[in-house]
Amino acid sequence: MKHLLLLIPFLFVVSLQANIQDDRAELMNAERELFIAKKQVVLLKEQYEVEKQKLFNYGRIKAYEKTIAEYQEKVKRAQANKDNAVAKHLERDRRMAELEHRIPMIDGDIHVKIDISDQIMNIYKGDTRIYSWFVSTAAEGYYTPAGRFKPYHTAKMHYSKQFYNSPMPYSVFFKDGFAIHGTEWVRSLGRKASHGCVRLHPNNAFKLYSLVRKYGYSRVSISISS
């Protein structure tokens, strides 16, 4: 029975955390297609009004009406694609939230793996991936240290003495003042944008902070690769 309980969260995690890069790309493509279709309808309608002012232009007016109708259908399809992508992501997040209470049943220590090239953090408990999130590491001109580390300090709220007292909620320090922490600049997640720390969405930073506090520094490892 215990082995069955451990298998259930593993299967759910694998399916829910499939590939967040693909998920983001799907949503961004849907948003872009919707924007282009809507913009094209606006431009076509503007030109349509111009054509209506001309004499003996019945053929071009009918052609514009047909094209406008076609793009209005594209808008409907693009909106449906976006709605489907959003609904899928919301359902995944809901199921992930339901799964979280099963994490204590999974054997093993906490392993935090950060990929600078992909700007993704994967968190494992033992061999089971339990979270996958976008991060922001160092922007051009700064650096995020690579290597294997152990957390040595946590702070529910820290203020950067080096960068204008910037707030660093749910900080997990791992090397010489470098930390994983929450950020208000959530739109930057998924690309390099920090002064060197590893930034997370505040909700996700809280989850990592809570794991470190629960399991202790000795049972948490942090790996950063370029």
N, C-alpha and C positions, 0 to 999 in steps of 0.2 A: 504494500500500500504506500509506504514511504517513497519507493522508487517511482510509482505512478504519479504521486503529488509533485515530485521533482521534474518529471517529464512534461507535465502540463505547462508550467511556466516557460520551460525551454522552447516548446513548440510555438506557443503564443508569441514569445519575444522574437523568434526568428522571423515569423510572418509579419509582425507589426513593424519591425525595424529593418525592413528589407533593404532599401537604398534611399536615404533621404535626399541625396543629390538628384536622383531621378524624380522624386516627388516634387522637389522645388522646381525643377526644369519643366515638369508637366504643368504646374500651376502658372509659372511665368509665361509659358507658351500660350496657354489659354487666355491669360490677361492681355498679352500682346495681340493675339488674333482678334479679341473683342474690341480693343482700342482701335486697331486699324480699320475694322469693318464699320464701326461707328463714325470714325473720322471720314471715311469714304462716303458714307451716306450724307453727311453734312455738306461735303464738297459738291457731290452730285446734285443735291437739292439747290445749292446756290447757283450752279451753272444752269440747272433746269429753269429757275426763275428768270435768268438772263435770256435764255432761248425763247421763253414764252412772250417776251416783249418784241421779238422780231416777227416780221410779216412773212407769210408763205413758208413757214418752217415746221409744218405739221409732222413730217417724217422724223426730224431730229427730236422733237418734243416727245413723240411716242417712244423713240429709242431710249431717251433719258428715263422715261417712266418705267420702261422694262428693266433697265439697269438698276434703277433705284430699288425696285421691288426685289431684284436678285440679291442686292447687298443687304436689304432689310432681312431677308431670309438668312444670309450669312451671320448677321448680328444675332438672330435667334439661336442659330446653331452654336455660335461662339459663346453666348451666354449660358446655354445648356452645358457645354463642355466645361466652362469655368465652375458652374454650380456643382457639377458632378465631381470635379477635382476637389473642391472645397469640402463637399459632403464626405468624400472618401477620407480626407485628412482628418476631419472632425471625428469620424467614426474610429479611425485608428487611434487618435488621442484618447477617446473615451475608453476604448478597450485597454489601452496602455495603463490608464489610471486604475482600471479594475484589476489589472495584473499586479500593480505595485505592492499590494499587501501580501503577495506570495513570495516576494523576494527573500524574506528571512528563511524560507524553507529550502533555498538553494545553497548547497555547500560551497565553501571557498572564501577566499579573501577578495578584497576590492582591487581591481586593476583599472586604472584610468589610462587610456591610450589616445594621444592627440596626434593627428596627422596634419602638419603644417601645410603641405601641398594641397590637401583636400579641404582644409579648414573644418575638420570634423573631429569630435570627441566621441569615442566609444567607451562605455563603462561595462566592465565584466564583473560578475561575481563567480569566482572559480572560472570555469570555461564557458559560462553562459553570458551572452551579451544582454544587459538589462536596460541600457539606454544608448541612444545615438543622437547627438546634438550638433548643430552648427556652432562654431566658435569664431572669434577674431583673435589672431595673433599679431605679431609686430608688423607695423606698416614700414614702408621704405625709410631707411635712416635709423631704424631701431632694430632690436633683435629679441627673439624669444629663445632662451637656452634649450638646446636639444640634449637628450640623454635620459637616464633613469634616476628618479628622485623619490624621496619619501617626504610626506608633509611634516612640517615641524611646528606649525602654528595655525590657528584658525581665529577669525574675528567676525562676529555677526555684522559689524559695520566698521570699516577702516577708512581713513581719509589719507590720501596720498600726500606725503610731505614733499615729494619731488615734483608733482604735477598739480599745483594750484589747489590742493586740498580736495581733489576729485574724489567723490564717494566710491567705495569699493565694497558693496554689500556682499555678505556671505563669502568672505575671502578664505582661501586655503593656500597658505604660503608653502612653497616647496624648494626655493633656492634664492638666497641672497636678496630677499625683498620681492622676488617675483612671486606672483600669486595667480590662482584661478579665482575669478570673482564675477559677480553680476555687473551688468552695464545697462545704462539707460539708452545707449545707442544700439538698439536692437536691429535697426535697419542695416547696420554694418555687418551683422553676423553672417558668416559664410565667406568673408573676404578679409584680407589683412588690413587692420585699421587701428591696432592698439599701440601703446608706447613700449610694449614688451610683455605685459601680462597676458594671460589667456582669458578673454572675455566670454561670458555666457549670458543667455537670457536670465534675468533675476530669478524666475521660477525654477529654472534648471540649476542655477548656482545654489539655491536653497537646498535642492535635493542632494547635490554632491556634498555640500557642507554638512547636511544631516547624516549622510552615510559615513563621512569621516569622523564626526562626533560620536556616532553610534559604535563603529567598529574599532576606532582608535588608530593612531598614526602607524603602529606596527603592522596592522593588517591592511594598509592601503599603500599601493605603489602607483607612481605616476611616470608614464613613459611618453616622451615627446620626440617625434621623428620628423625629419625634413622631407 
